[in-house]
Amino acid sequence: MIQMTNVIKRFGSQTVLTDVSFTAHTSQIFGLLGPSGAGKTTIINILTNQLQADGGSHTIDAAPFETGLMLDEDGLYVRLSCLENLNLFADIYGLPRSRSKEVLESVGLQDAAKKAVSALSRGMRQRLALARAIINEPKVLFLDEPTSGLDPTTARGIHKLINGLRERGSTIFLTTHNMDEAVKLCDHVALLHKGVIVEQGVPKEICERHNAIKTVPDLEAVFFKLTGAELE
């Protein structure tokens, strides 16, 4: 469903991605893990055609209107209410506006429907951005650190929603530097360090290969073993 093959990206004289290759299969949650500055957002921007790679290729088995995208910069209209923000996208996709109320409820924001975005907490804004990303029930969903900075209860709610989308057939590509999140959510992960994928596979199998398995797969220990770098 999502594939990158030998992708290279440079900004001026600096190479930020080197020979990046991976495949995320249909109805799979694929996690891209790495610290800030590793190149995770650059990969999403290339996959969604916001940036052009300098080498290699990438494919997504979905049309633009079949994809959803949630980035760190949420791009919400701060003077509009939650419901008004979603209604704009319902109109773009040709969906009934009743769909806006459905997705607001799915992310637990039904009581904030008439509240302006400017009055929302960070967690509420992230949930609204996620609602906007899934309003069209996308075949492919890109999530850039979807639970960054959220409290555990809110994060668990988003995890439940992501798993529900996968169960209904969506392919989900998410970036994170949270190892616990990756272990709980992801079917397959790739570890990215300074623009290079240093390891990839099923989380438990990666840990077994590197003798780093404890109570739960300890991907953080694997990452440090491979790179000598902390994730956070």
Salt bridges, closest charged atoms under 4 A:
ASP54 OD2 - LYS9 NZ 3.99
ASP74 OD1 - ARG125 NH2 2.96
ASP91 OD2 - ARG97 NH2 2.68
GLU102 OE1 - ARG99 NH1 3.25
GLU145 OE2 - LYS40 NZ 3.46
GLU145 OE2 - HIS177 ND1 3.31
ASP180 OD2 - LYS184 NZ 3.07
GLU181 OE2 - HIS159 NE2 2.74
ASP187 OD2 - ARG166 NH1 2.63
GLU199 OE1 - ARG209 NH2 3.00
GLU199 OE2 - HIS210 NE2 2.62
ASP218 OD2 - LYS214 NZ 3.29
GLU232 OE2 - HIS177 NE2 3.55
